[in-house]
Amino acid sequence: MLCHNLAGGALSVSMKEITFKNDSFNLSAKKNNFINPCCYGEDVANWFKPQMEALDIDVIEIYQEDWGLGNELLFQGQ
């Protein structure tokens, strides 16, 4: 995973994977904006954003990839 600082340089960060079970998020209804049929996670990413912002971690971008969704975060300027 790469994070970009405000000066445009890339910082190497170890990627973290979070796995959990919860019936509150969509895991079955395919949406028209999915790149692939398995691109679930938009509702989780939108829930995750204010959780991170409450910890002073800025969510710069929520983006879709062919495997699902990712969040670009900025913590302490990095």
Summary of the structure (lengths in Angstrom):
residues: 78
radius of gyration: 13.7
end to end distance: 13.1
largest distance: 40.0
contacts: 150
relative contact order: 0.21
helix: 15%
strand: 29%
